[in-house]
Amino acid sequence: LAPKSAEFQTWLGRAYLAREDYRAARQAFTRASGLEPKSIYALNGLVTLDVVERKPGAARATLDKEIAADPENTALLYLAANTFLTLGDTRRAEGLLQDVLRLDPTHLDAYNKLGSLYVSQGRLDEAKQKYVDALGREQPNKSRVTTLTLAGIVFELENKPQEAMQQYEKALELDPRAAVAANNLAWIHAR
């Protein structure tokens, strides 16, 4: 019904990917990319296939080529950062996330991802600063709840339960059903 729809081809590729039919998924993502060469969704599908099929070199080469052609595309840079994190290249991912924030200081997902990276590396002061920076930005409640919860986790890692409780309580004021914040707050009270 819609053979020239890049969006449909991308959804078809995702369906094949979920069924682990990688050959058919690659064909669908390639068609989508041909129909809409700048489609971040088609590119994401192709790179995901490279990662799933254990072809990290192909994923890197594809992303490097795309970034060289469009170095200020924050959606592309963020996709690349996530891919490099998956591949274990945290240094490259960190640089790409910093590029995203340089180009778009309001990109909340990049703040949170960079903060999470810093936490995983034990760089708690830097993580906390990224969450503080993100909290200073206008953001929807859902994103704010995530940021507050992540900030609380950093305070817990620093063995500062009072500060952690404040973050979790603020998160729960925004969303009383914020499970992680509620769970972590309960654990602090249980100690």
Phi, psi and chi 1 to 4 in degrees:
 res  aa     phi    psi   chi1   chi2   chi3   chi4
   1 LEU       -  -30.7  -65.0  173.9      -      -
   2 ALA  -139.9   65.5      -      -      -      -
   3 PRO   -66.3  -17.2   24.7  -32.7      -      -
   4 LYS  -105.6   20.0  -62.3 -150.1 -173.6 -101.7
   5 SER   -95.6  111.9  167.7      -      -      -
   6 ALA   -63.5  -37.5      -      -      -      -
   7 GLU   -62.2  -45.0 -177.5  179.1    8.7      -
   8 PHE   -62.6  -43.4  172.6   76.6      -      -
   9 GLN   -62.2  -36.5  -68.2  -61.5  -35.2      -
  10 THR   -65.9  -44.6  -60.5      -      -      -
  11 TRP   -63.3  -38.5  -79.4  106.2      -      -
  12 LEU   -63.1  -42.7 -174.3   60.9      -      -
  13 GLY   -60.6  -41.1      -      -      -      -
  14 ARG   -63.8  -39.5  -71.5  177.5 -179.3  168.4
  15 ALA   -63.6  -45.3      -      -      -      -
  16 TYR   -63.6  -39.6  -75.9  129.3      -      -
  17 LEU   -61.7  -42.9 -177.4   59.7      -      -
  18 ALA   -62.5  -32.2      -      -      -      -
  19 ARG   -86.5    1.8  -70.7 -179.9   23.2 -161.5
  20 GLU    62.7   28.7  -62.6 -177.8   10.7      -
  21 ASP   -95.3   80.4 -174.3  -15.4      -      -
  22 TYR   -67.1  -34.0  -58.7  141.1      -      -
  23 ARG   -64.1  -48.3 -172.0  176.3   69.8   67.3
  24 ALA   -66.7  -36.7      -      -      -      -
  25 ALA   -62.8  -44.6      -      -      -      -
  26 ARG   -63.1  -39.5 -173.3  169.3  -61.1  -80.6
  27 GLN   -61.4  -44.4  -70.8  172.5  -15.6      -
  28 ALA   -66.1  -44.6      -      -      -      -
  29 PHE   -65.6  -36.4  -71.3  130.4      -      -
  30 THR   -66.5  -42.1  -59.4      -      -      -
  31 ARG   -60.9  -44.1  -80.7 -167.6  -59.1  -87.2
  32 ALA   -60.2  -43.4      -      -      -      -
  33 SER   -65.1  -37.0 -177.0      -      -      -
  34 GLY   -66.9  -36.2      -      -      -      -
  35 LEU   -75.2  -34.5  -67.9  165.9      -      -
  36 GLU  -139.1   85.1 -167.9  177.4  -40.3      -
  37 PRO   -56.8  -25.7  -24.4   33.7      -      -
  38 LYS   -94.3   10.2  -62.0 -113.7 -177.3 -130.5
  39 SER   -67.5  114.0  169.8      -      -      -
  40 ILE   -68.2  -28.2 -159.4   74.1      -      -
  41 TYR   -71.7  -41.1  -56.5  108.8      -      -
  42 ALA   -66.4  -42.6      -      -      -      -
  43 LEU   -61.4  -43.8  176.9   61.7      -      -
  44 ASN   -57.5  -42.9 -176.6   33.2      -      -
  45 GLY   -61.0  -45.4      -      -      -      -
  46 LEU   -65.4  -42.5  -69.5  167.4      -      -
  47 VAL   -68.3  -40.2  171.0      -      -      -
  48 THR   -59.1  -42.4  -61.7      -      -      -
  49 LEU   -59.9  -43.7  -82.2  168.6      -      -
  50 ASP   -59.1  -41.4  -72.8  -21.8      -      -
  51 VAL   -67.2  -47.0  171.3      -      -      -
  52 VAL   -62.5  -37.0  167.5      -      -      -
  53 GLU   -85.9   11.4  -66.6  179.0  -36.8      -
  54 ARG    58.3   48.7  -58.5 -172.7 -162.9  -62.5
  55 LYS  -122.4   65.0  -61.1  175.5 -175.6  172.9
  56 PRO   -61.8  -32.9   21.2  -30.0      -      -
  57 GLY   -62.8  -39.6      -      -      -      -
  58 ALA   -66.5  -40.9      -      -      -      -
  59 ALA   -62.2  -46.2      -      -      -      -
  60 ARG   -61.5  -45.5  -76.6 -175.4  172.0   93.6
  61 ALA   -62.3  -43.4      -      -      -      -
  62 THR   -61.3  -47.5  -62.0      -      -      -
  63 LEU   -66.1  -42.3  -70.1  168.6      -      -
  64 ASP   -59.8  -41.0  -73.5  -19.0      -      -
  65 LYS   -64.4  -44.9  176.7 -177.3  165.4 -156.1
  66 GLU   -65.8  -41.2  -66.3  -64.6  -35.4      -
  67 ILE   -66.1  -39.3  -69.4  168.9      -      -
  68 ALA   -60.9  -35.2      -      -      -      -
  69 ALA   -79.3  -25.1      -      -      -      -
  70 ASP  -147.4   70.0 -165.5   -0.2      -      -
  71 PRO   -70.8   -7.5   25.5  -32.4      -      -
  72 GLU  -113.9   16.8  -64.9 -168.9   -5.8      -
  73 ASN   -85.4  103.2 -178.9  -27.5      -      -
  74 THR   -66.0  -33.1   55.8      -      -      -
  75 ALA   -64.1  -41.2      -      -      -      -
  76 LEU   -65.6  -45.3  171.0   60.4      -      -
  77 LEU   -63.2  -38.6  -64.8  172.1      -      -
  78 TYR   -68.6  -41.2 -172.3   71.8      -      -
  79 LEU   -59.4  -45.7  165.9   64.2      -      -
  80 ALA   -62.6  -42.3      -      -      -      -
  81 ALA   -59.7  -45.4      -      -      -      -
  82 ASN   -62.7  -40.1  -78.6  -47.4      -      -
  83 THR   -65.6  -44.3  -56.4      -      -      -
  84 PHE   -66.0  -32.9  -77.9  105.7      -      -
  85 LEU   -62.4  -44.1  -80.1  173.0      -      -
  86 THR   -60.7  -36.5  -60.0      -      -      -
  87 LEU   -81.1   -3.3  -64.4  174.4      -      -
  88 GLY    84.9    9.4      -      -      -      -
  89 ASP   -94.4   77.5 -171.0  -15.2      -      -
  90 THR   -69.0  -30.6   55.5      -      -      -
  91 ARG   -63.9  -46.8 -172.0  177.6 -163.6  172.6
  92 ARG   -66.4  -41.4 -179.0   80.2 -169.7  -84.9
  93 ALA   -60.5  -44.2      -      -      -      -
  94 GLU   -59.9  -44.7  179.0 -179.3   -5.2      -
  95 GLY   -61.3  -41.2      -      -      -      -
  96 LEU   -67.2  -40.4  -71.0  162.7      -      -
  97 LEU   -64.7  -38.7  -70.6  167.7      -      -
  98 GLN   -64.7  -37.0  -71.0  171.1  -16.7      -
  99 ASP   -62.9  -42.3  -72.4  -15.3      -      -
 100 VAL   -58.1  -47.2  170.3      -      -      -
 101 LEU   -69.4  -30.4  -68.5  173.5      -      -
 102 ARG   -66.0  -40.9  178.2 -179.6   49.9   78.2
 103 LEU   -80.1  -32.9  -66.1  166.1      -      -
 104 ASP  -140.5   88.2  179.8    6.2      -      -
 105 PRO   -65.1   -4.3  -15.6   25.3      -      -
 106 THR  -100.7    5.7   65.6      -      -      -
 107 HIS   -76.8   90.1 -161.2  -68.0      -      -
 108 LEU   -64.4  -36.6  -61.1  173.9      -      -
 109 ASP   -61.7  -36.0  -70.1  -26.8      -      -
 110 ALA   -67.9  -39.8      -      -      -      -
 111 TYR   -58.3  -49.5  -79.6  108.7      -      -
 112 ASN   -64.6  -41.6  -73.6  -28.1      -      -
 113 LYS   -65.3  -42.4 -173.8   69.4   71.5  172.1
 114 LEU   -66.4  -40.2 -164.9   53.2      -      -
 115 GLY   -61.0  -43.5      -      -      -      -
 116 SER   -62.7  -39.2  -65.7      -      -      -
 117 LEU   -62.0  -45.5  173.7   60.7      -      -
 118 TYR   -62.7  -39.9  -68.5  155.7      -      -
 119 VAL   -61.1  -44.9  166.8      -      -      -
 120 SER   -63.4  -24.1   73.8      -      -      -
 121 GLN   -96.9    2.8  -65.3  174.5  -25.8      -
 122 GLY    75.7   15.5      -      -      -      -
 123 ARG   -93.1   67.7  -63.1  160.8   61.6 -174.5
 124 LEU   -67.1  -38.0  -59.8 -178.2      -      -
 125 ASP   -63.0  -41.5  -73.4  -21.9      -      -
 126 GLU   -67.7  -38.7  -68.3  171.0  -89.5      -
 127 ALA   -61.7  -48.5      -      -      -      -
 128 LYS   -59.0  -40.4 -169.4  167.6   37.0  177.3
 129 GLN   -63.5  -39.1 -172.9   57.6   53.1      -
 130 LYS   -64.4  -39.7  -74.9  -59.3  164.1 -159.2
 131 TYR   -69.3  -37.9  -64.0  135.3      -      -
 132 VAL   -63.8  -42.8  167.0      -      -      -
 133 ASP   -59.9  -44.1  -68.5  -12.9      -      -
 134 ALA   -65.2  -40.2      -      -      -      -
 135 LEU   -66.2  -24.3  -73.3  168.7      -      -
 136 GLY   -77.0   -7.4      -      -      -      -
 137 ARG   -96.5  151.7  -55.2  -86.4  176.3 -155.2
 138 GLU   -68.7  130.3 -172.4   66.2   32.2      -
 139 GLN  -153.5  153.9   53.7 -175.8  -57.2      -
 140 PRO   -65.8  156.5    9.1  -11.0      -      -
 141 ASN   -53.6  -41.9  -83.4   -5.6      -      -
 142 LYS   -59.3  -45.1 -176.1  177.3  179.0 -175.7
 143 SER   -67.0  -39.4  -64.9      -      -      -
 144 ARG   -63.6  -39.4 -166.2  163.4 -176.5   77.8
 145 VAL   -61.5  -44.4  167.1      -      -      -
 146 THR   -61.2  -46.3  -59.4      -      -      -
 147 THR   -63.4  -44.4  -57.1      -      -      -
 148 LEU   -62.0  -41.7  -72.8  163.0      -      -
 149 THR   -64.0  -44.3  -58.0      -      -      -
 150 LEU   -64.3  -38.4  -68.7  169.0      -      -
 151 ALA   -62.7  -41.1      -      -      -      -
 152 GLY   -59.8  -41.4      -      -      -      -
 153 ILE   -61.6  -41.9  -69.1  169.2      -      -
 154 VAL   -61.7  -44.6  171.3      -      -      -
 155 PHE   -61.4  -37.7  -79.6  118.4      -      -
 156 GLU   -63.6  -43.0  -83.3 -164.8   84.1      -
 157 LEU   -62.5  -29.6  -68.6  169.5      -      -
 158 GLU   -84.0    3.0  -68.2 -179.2  -35.9      -
 159 ASN    61.4   45.9 -159.1   24.5      -      -
 160 LYS  -122.7   75.4  -64.4  179.6  179.0  175.1
 161 PRO   -63.5  -33.9   19.6  -28.3      -      -
 162 GLN   -63.7  -45.7  -67.3  -63.8   45.6      -
 163 GLU   -65.5  -38.6  -69.9   88.4  -19.4      -
 164 ALA   -62.4  -44.9      -      -      -      -
 165 MET   -58.7  -40.8  -75.6  174.5   36.6      -
 166 GLN   -60.2  -42.2  -69.8  172.5   -9.7      -
 167 GLN   -65.8  -45.2  -59.5  -56.8  -51.7      -
 168 TYR   -63.8  -40.1  -63.6  140.6      -      -
 169 GLU   -64.0  -41.0  -72.3  166.3   -5.6      -
 170 LYS   -62.4  -40.8  -71.4  177.0 -172.3  174.9
 171 ALA   -62.2  -42.4      -      -      -      -
 172 LEU   -71.6  -26.5  -70.7  166.3      -      -
 173 GLU   -63.8  -37.8  -75.7  174.1   20.1      -
 174 LEU   -76.8  -37.0  -66.8  171.5      -      -
 175 ASP  -144.7   97.1 -179.7    3.6      -      -
 176 PRO   -60.5  -13.0  -19.0   28.2      -      -
 177 ARG  -101.8   15.5  -63.0  174.1   54.1  139.9
 178 ALA   -70.6   96.7      -      -      -      -
 179 ALA   -61.6  -45.6      -      -      -      -
 180 VAL   -65.9  -44.7  174.7      -      -      -
 181 ALA   -61.7  -44.0      -      -      -      -
 182 ALA   -63.3  -44.8      -      -      -      -
 183 ASN   -61.6  -48.0 -179.1   65.5      -      -
 184 ASN   -65.8  -38.1  -68.2    1.9      -      -
 185 LEU   -63.9  -42.2 -176.5   60.4      -      -
 186 ALA   -61.9  -41.3      -      -      -      -
 187 TRP   -63.9  -38.4  -86.8  105.1      -      -
 188 ILE   -63.9  -44.1  -69.3  172.5      -      -
 189 HIS   -65.4  -31.0  -75.3  -62.7      -      -
 190 ALA   -74.8  -18.8      -      -      -      -
 191 ARG   -75.3      -  -70.4 -176.9 -157.7  148.8
